[in-house]
């Protein structure tokens, strides 16, 4: 028998028909080139005479002097780019400049560049320098009155004294290791941004010119991140998320916050009893908490067998070690309106040679939240096995009356993977609507 198949036809395409991109309008091509790195966008000039100058239309510039044979070539390229845009009244949407450790001897005065991009309706400005620069780049005064700026990220630069700040479109501001001329400049940056939503302030203990207490007062601010060596007073009625890390002192004081705000707090080192009391008082005001293992240990160590009631808390994300998971009932008893619980089993940091003690969770009663409010529970274990895991999952399925979803993210050896899944399917469920979502990652060796 002879099988006759369709003969494939060879299509010969005309070169001009293939080059459909070149026929697009130049503004549209510039948007396509924005999806490439600046270096690759410039390389497209080699395609043909039609493409020679198209890269100059792109509104985004992301560069480092490392991409050029020397620093003078870098400066010349950037200045020619600005001249081209200003002469044709083109828009510069984004400028990102990164100066590495090699450039500390040839730092450039950015005043003319920042002035050029503000005139070209800049929206995103990102300038970062190597932290150990002896002479930091100075950000000029014209930045303080940029009417189009939406996103500002500065790292390891110096700021001018701010007599007046007006940033009417600024929504995102990240300031890392900035040298301020005085304590009021940073506060003016915040107060002069009437629609600011996201604020990040990062400082180290050896940063100069840091304010003793920074006043953050904003009726639009939604997200704040502060690191361990910044003391901040927060008055933000619309605040949705506060993320804070510290070591020796509590670095935030809240005057006002949003009604459904989230607190993500982490501490390192020893915490005093007064500091723990302050933190727990703030925790009781939030509807969502993210608690690391270190601060969870300190709070439980101080509170012993009693925790304050987190009466408005609806979402809890908490990390436990194998030796500390026995305190889970204590947390659940303190959260009568908890709706979502995420537990992550993490590795305990121990001194060399010590082994972590492994304990099981012992529930003497059923916490109120399991009966009346808990709808979602997630168990994450991406470290070697925990002996009480099966019983813990069984307890939640057996006693959570309105649970809608149980998610389990664990890993097992190939040998024990099937056994765990079979056991999971056999577990009785108190809630008739509960769905189980399980992600079991097989590992040949733990």
FIBA-804387 format. One line per field, with one value per residue (C-alpha): residue in one letter; x, y, z. Coordinates in Angstrom, 2 decimals, padded with zeros to 5 digits. Layout:
BEGIN
resn A,...
px X,...
py Y,...
pz Z,...
END
This chain:
BEGIN
resn X,X,X,X,X,X,X,X,X,X,X,X,X,X,X,X,X,X,X,X,X,X,X,X,X,X,X,X,X,X,X,X,X,X,X,X,X,X,X,X,X,X,X,X,X,X,X,X,X,X,X,X,X,X,X,X,X,X,X,X,X,X,X,X,X,X,X,X,X,X,X,X,X,X,X,X,X,X,X,X,X,X,X,X,X,X,X,X,X,X,X,X,X,X,X,X,X,X,X,X,X,X,X,X,X,X,X,X,X,X,X,X,X,X,X,X,X,X,X,X,X,X,X,X,X,X,X,X,X,X,X,X,X,X,X,X,X,X,X,X,X,X,X,X,X,X,X,X,X,X,X,X,X,X,X,X,X,X,X,X,X,X,X,X,X,X,X,X,X,X,X,X,X,X,X,X,X,X,X,X,X,X,X,X,X,X,X,X,X,X,X,X,X,X,X,X,X,X,X,X,X,X,X,X,X,X,X,X,X,X,X,X,X,X,X,X,X,X,X,X,X,X,X,X,X,X,X,X,X,X,X,X,X,X,X,X,X,X,X,X,X,X,X,X,X,X,X,X,X,X,X,X,X,X,X,X,X,X,X,X,X,X,X,X,X,X,X,X,X,X,X,X,X,X,X,X,X,X,X,X,X,X,X,X,X,X,X,X,X,X,X,X,X,X,X,X,X,X,X,X,X,X,X,X,X,X,X,X,X,X,X,X,X,X,X,X,X,X,X,X,X,X,X,X,X,X,X,X,X,X,X,X,X,X,X,X,X,X,X,X,X,X,X,X,X,X,X,X,X,X,X,X,X,X,X,X,X,X,X,X,X,X,X,X,X,X,X,X,X,X,X,X,X,X,X,X,X,X,X,X,X,X,X,X,X,X,X,X,X,X,X,X,X,X,X,X,X,X,X,X,X,X,X,X,X,X,X,X,X,X,X,X,X,X,X,X,X,X,X,X,X,X,X,X,X,X,X,X,X,X,X,X,X,X,X,X,X,X,X,X,X,X,X,X,X,X
px 000.00,001.27,000.60,000.39,001.00,000.66,003.64,005.04,005.26,008.29,007.35,009.82,009.36,010.35,012.87,010.80,007.72,009.67,010.76,007.37,008.78,010.63,007.32,005.86,005.74,008.88,007.15,005.87,009.31,010.78,008.34,009.48,013.12,012.27,011.77,015.48,018.44,019.88,022.98,020.90,018.70,021.80,023.05,019.93,021.50,023.65,020.64,020.34,020.34,016.63,017.54,020.63,018.98,015.82,017.31,017.50,013.72,013.49,012.21,014.11,017.83,019.48,023.26,026.45,029.93,031.06,029.38,031.76,035.50,036.11,034.23,034.59,032.87,030.03,029.57,029.67,027.03,024.60,024.97,024.41,021.28,019.95,020.76,018.91,015.80,015.76,016.23,013.23,011.15,011.08,009.93,012.41,010.33,013.01,016.65,018.65,022.34,024.56,028.06,030.25,033.34,035.60,034.24,034.88,037.86,035.95,032.58,030.56,028.45,024.89,023.28,023.08,021.77,019.01,018.08,017.88,015.61,013.27,012.74,012.00,009.15,011.00,008.78,011.26,014.66,017.02,020.58,022.75,026.40,028.91,028.59,032.26,032.50,034.70,032.86,029.17,027.19,025.18,021.53,020.66,017.85,015.84,014.82,012.77,010.35,010.01,006.32,006.29,008.33,006.39,009.10,012.29,015.04,018.34,021.20,024.44,024.11,024.03,021.02,020.96,019.28,015.58,013.99,010.94,009.75,006.91,006.63,002.96,003.07,005.49,004.01,007.09,010.22,013.16,016.07,019.00,022.05,021.51,023.65,021.25,022.39,019.98,017.14,014.34,015.24,013.90,010.71,010.17,010.58,007.71,005.44,006.10,004.81,001.01,000.14,003.03,001.97,005.17,008.12,011.35,014.07,017.24,020.09,022.96,024.37,027.34,025.27,025.88,023.29,020.51,017.59,017.02,013.30,011.80,008.23,006.32,002.96,000.96,-002.73,-001.92,000.87,-000.03,003.27,006.29,009.55,012.14,015.32,016.86,018.64,015.86,013.44,010.13,006.84,004.10,000.90,-000.72,-004.49,-004.42,-001.42,-001.84,001.55,004.40,007.59,010.23,013.46,015.48,017.96,018.36,015.36,011.84,012.20,008.61,005.81,002.34,-000.06,-002.60,-002.88,-005.40,-008.24,-006.92,-003.17,-000.46,002.63,005.72,008.20,011.56,014.16,017.63,019.37,017.99,014.74,013.95,010.63,009.49,010.32,008.29,005.32,005.48,005.59,002.69,000.62,001.17,000.46,-002.97,-003.93,-003.22,-005.47,-002.54,000.77,003.92,006.20,009.67,011.00,013.36,010.74,008.20,010.68,011.31,007.60,006.79,009.79,008.53,004.82,005.33,001.85,-000.28,-000.38,-002.48,-005.69,-005.31,-009.02,-008.97,-006.36,-007.70,-004.49,-001.39,001.82,004.23,007.50,008.29,011.29,010.87,011.51,009.16,006.10,004.64,003.67,001.23,-001.83,-000.84,-000.94,-004.25,-005.94,-004.99,-006.57,-010.34,-011.21,-008.43,-009.50,-006.20,-003.19,000.15,002.72,006.24,008.63,012.15,015.59,016.71,020.00,022.06,025.62,028.00,027.56,024.13,021.09,017.62,015.08,012.00,008.59,005.00,002.06,-000.24,-003.75,-005.71,-008.69,-009.97,-009.20,-012.23,-010.96,-011.06,-014.72,-015.98,-013.62,-010.68,-011.24,-007.76,-004.74,-001.34,001.49,004.95,007.90,010.92,013.40,013.92,010.88,008.96,007.66,004.44,003.47,000.79,-000.95,-000.83,-002.54,-005.04,-005.92,-006.78,-008.90,-010.72,-011.52,-011.86,-015.61,-015.72,-012.33,-012.49,-008.92,-005.96,-002.68,000.34,003.76,006.33,009.01,009.62,011.85,010.42,009.82,007.64,005.90,003.11,002.53,002.02,-000.42,-002.47,-002.60,-003.65,-006.59,-007.87,-008.00,-011.52,-012.68,-014.96,-015.83,-017.80,-016.51,-012.81,-010.47,-006.96,-004.18,-000.95,002.46,004.86,008.34,010.20,013.79,016.12,018.27,017.31
py 000.00,003.39,006.27,009.61,012.64,016.32,017.84,020.80,023.95,026.11,029.74,032.28,035.54,038.92,040.66,043.84,041.90,040.29,043.61,044.61,046.25,048.91,050.00,050.87,054.52,055.68,056.34,052.75,051.37,053.35,051.63,048.26,049.23,050.14,046.43,045.92,047.01,050.37,048.63,046.31,049.18,051.08,047.98,048.05,051.06,048.55,047.02,049.62,053.34,053.32,052.11,054.26,056.87,055.10,054.21,057.94,058.04,055.67,057.42,055.10,055.20,052.59,052.91,052.36,053.65,050.01,049.59,052.12,052.04,054.93,057.45,060.28,058.15,057.50,061.22,062.11,059.48,060.62,064.31,063.69,061.73,064.65,067.21,065.14,064.90,068.54,069.84,067.83,068.32,064.55,062.84,061.13,058.76,056.98,057.57,055.00,055.60,053.22,054.18,051.35,051.29,051.98,055.49,057.12,059.12,060.55,061.47,063.69,066.73,065.53,068.96,069.52,065.99,066.19,069.63,068.22,065.32,067.48,069.66,066.49,065.49,062.72,060.28,057.71,058.72,056.13,057.06,054.66,054.87,052.60,053.10,053.88,056.85,059.50,062.32,061.59,062.85,065.96,065.98,069.52,071.78,071.43,067.90,069.33,071.05,068.44,068.51,065.18,062.88,059.77,057.36,058.44,056.06,057.43,055.52,056.86,060.43,063.83,066.14,069.95,072.01,072.11,075.52,074.52,071.13,070.54,067.08,066.98,063.62,061.64,058.31,056.19,057.35,055.17,056.87,054.62,055.90,059.53,062.35,065.13,068.71,068.96,067.10,069.05,068.25,064.70,065.82,068.47,065.81,063.87,066.82,068.28,065.11,065.44,062.07,059.97,056.33,054.30,055.37,053.46,054.84,052.81,053.83,052.08,052.86,054.70,056.88,060.57,063.29,060.98,062.59,061.65,061.19,061.44,062.73,060.96,062.69,062.02,061.66,059.59,057.28,053.56,051.67,052.42,050.49,051.55,049.79,049.32,052.64,055.07,056.32,057.23,058.68,057.65,059.61,058.07,057.43,055.44,053.26,049.72,048.17,048.93,046.90,047.48,045.85,046.73,045.46,047.35,049.68,049.85,052.14,053.16,054.91,054.95,057.83,056.88,054.02,052.52,050.33,047.23,047.76,045.06,044.94,043.03,043.22,041.59,042.10,040.79,040.56,040.95,042.82,044.48,043.86,047.46,047.13,043.90,045.55,048.45,046.09,043.96,047.08,048.07,044.53,044.59,047.49,045.67,043.34,041.44,040.41,038.92,037.73,036.23,033.44,035.71,038.19,035.41,033.76,037.00,037.74,034.23,034.22,037.36,036.51,032.94,031.42,034.49,036.73,039.87,039.51,040.50,041.20,042.73,040.42,038.54,037.40,035.92,034.82,033.39,031.48,028.71,026.53,022.86,023.67,026.63,025.33,024.10,027.74,027.72,027.13,030.21,032.33,030.93,031.49,035.16,035.63,035.11,036.55,035.00,034.17,033.29,031.51,030.88,028.86,028.33,025.92,027.37,026.28,027.45,029.31,027.40,027.54,025.13,021.56,022.01,020.13,021.57,020.11,018.80,019.13,018.35,020.71,019.79,021.30,020.98,022.84,024.04,027.76,029.96,031.00,027.38,027.16,030.51,032.36,030.43,029.99,029.50,027.70,027.13,024.94,025.40,023.15,023.36,021.96,018.31,016.50,017.36,014.42,016.14,017.28,014.68,015.17,018.95,018.87,016.30,018.56,021.53,019.43,017.80,020.96,023.83,024.08,026.67,026.03,026.54,025.84,023.97,024.29,022.11,022.90,020.31,018.07,014.38,011.66,009.75,006.78,008.64,011.01,008.59,007.50,011.10,011.83,008.74,009.67,013.20,012.03,009.78,012.53,013.48,017.03,018.95,021.42,020.04,022.78,022.42,021.95,020.55,021.90,019.98,020.64,017.80,018.24,014.92,014.89,011.95,013.10,015.39
pz 000.00,-000.87,001.46,-000.26,001.91,001.29,-000.42,001.46,-000.58,-000.27,000.09,-001.15,000.70,-000.51,001.74,001.82,002.91,005.77,007.26,008.59,011.72,009.72,008.19,011.60,012.73,014.51,017.88,017.87,017.01,019.90,022.26,020.91,021.45,025.04,025.68,024.94,027.03,026.02,024.62,022.42,021.28,020.11,018.26,016.05,014.29,012.40,010.64,007.90,007.24,008.17,011.67,012.20,014.42,015.59,018.98,019.76,019.89,022.86,025.99,028.39,029.12,031.39,031.46,033.42,032.53,032.51,029.11,027.54,026.77,029.19,031.33,028.79,026.15,028.58,029.32,025.62,024.76,027.46,026.62,022.89,023.79,025.86,023.16,020.56,022.77,023.84,020.27,019.06,022.21,022.82,025.98,028.32,030.41,032.41,033.26,035.21,035.93,037.86,038.98,040.25,042.43,039.42,038.92,042.30,040.96,038.01,039.49,037.21,038.04,037.36,037.64,033.88,033.27,035.87,034.58,031.03,031.95,034.03,030.94,028.94,031.28,033.14,035.05,036.45,037.83,039.31,040.29,042.29,043.24,044.92,048.67,049.35,047.00,048.61,046.84,046.46,043.48,044.34,043.25,042.07,043.27,040.04,041.11,044.00,041.61,038.86,037.90,036.02,038.29,039.38,040.54,042.37,043.51,044.82,046.42,047.94,046.71,048.40,048.54,048.39,051.08,050.28,050.73,048.70,047.41,044.94,043.42,042.45,040.60,042.78,043.99,044.74,046.60,047.68,049.45,050.42,052.32,051.35,052.70,053.79,054.50,057.45,059.15,057.50,053.89,054.02,055.74,053.08,050.39,051.96,052.71,049.25,047.55,047.89,046.26,047.60,048.12,048.61,050.78,051.47,053.74,054.25,056.49,058.23,061.66,060.14,057.79,058.37,058.91,059.98,061.76,065.39,064.70,061.23,061.04,058.25,057.91,054.76,053.91,050.79,051.93,051.65,052.05,054.25,054.62,057.19,058.21,061.62,062.18,061.36,064.02,062.39,063.60,061.16,060.75,057.66,057.83,054.55,055.47,054.12,054.84,057.23,056.92,059.58,060.68,063.74,066.28,069.53,069.58,068.19,065.20,064.52,066.34,064.78,065.25,062.58,060.10,057.69,058.93,057.07,057.43,057.39,059.62,058.49,061.34,061.90,064.62,065.29,068.63,072.13,072.77,076.07,077.83,077.22,073.53,073.27,074.98,072.51,069.53,070.78,071.35,067.73,066.53,068.09,065.79,062.52,060.53,058.99,060.55,059.06,061.85,061.43,063.62,065.58,066.77,067.35,069.74,071.62,072.02,073.25,075.58,077.26,077.19,078.47,078.45,077.67,074.62,074.20,072.22,068.57,068.23,064.72,063.20,060.18,058.42,060.08,058.39,060.96,060.80,063.30,063.94,064.86,068.51,068.58,066.78,070.07,070.66,067.76,070.01,072.01,068.87,067.66,071.04,070.75,067.30,067.71,064.27,062.22,058.66,056.96,058.46,056.75,058.71,057.46,059.12,058.96,060.03,063.45,063.66,066.20,067.39,065.71,066.88,068.46,067.19,067.04,069.43,067.62,069.30,068.38,068.61,071.50,071.43,074.66,073.20,069.86,069.39,068.66,065.23,063.96,064.87,063.63,061.27,059.76,056.01,054.61,056.02,054.40,055.66,054.14,054.88,052.60,055.14,056.17,057.57,060.73,062.78,063.79,060.30,059.55,062.89,062.53,059.14,060.43,063.38,061.16,058.82,061.70,063.71,061.23,060.68,057.88,056.28,052.51,051.46,052.92,051.03,051.83,050.33,051.42,050.03,050.59,049.31,046.38,048.68,051.22,048.81,047.81,051.40,052.51,049.69,050.47,054.15,053.27,051.16,053.96,056.58,057.73,057.05,059.36,056.60,053.67,051.35,052.15,049.17,049.59,047.41,047.79,046.27,047.09,045.66,045.52,046.72,046.34,049.23,052.08
END
